[in-house]
């Protein structure tokens, strides 16, 4: 029987894994084969480009995790993330989000239960630390799905993220 684990530590471990081991590698796999023009393509003015979504994810993670838990000034300009129409190079976007996610991972690795229970004022909302972490992971997952969809539209191919489910619809037996 496995040892009982601290739920706060488990929550933070799963949150870090979702961001750093699942969502971020898959976002990179979507973005890296695309040209800068493809990254900034949008089907219409009411929709976001992958470039806008990358800027937006960077701002969200920085605001909700890094600034909040490190008690830093929140200088995010959320409307600018969506208004950007200049072609910011892929390498710049990926490098910035990678650095932000690494900094967020460092924060998540040191958070305590007390910090998860504490309240924070973020983006005009009063939330617990747990809420802030959950918001970032959920939010990243939503926009990862949009980036995946846009990439599939542009490349017209399966990206193979669930190859292991192709034959049976289930992951291979892990011996449990």
Secondary structure, 3 states (H helix, E strand, C coil): CCCCCCHHHHHHHHHHHHHHHHHHHHHHHHHHCCCHHHHCCCCCCCCCCHHHHHHHHHHHHHHHHHHHHCCCCCCCCHHHHHHCCCCCCHHHHHHHHHHHHHHHHHHHHHCCHHHHHCEEEECCEEEEHHHHHHHHHHHHHHHHHHHHHHHHHHHCCCCCCCHHHCCCCCCCCCCC
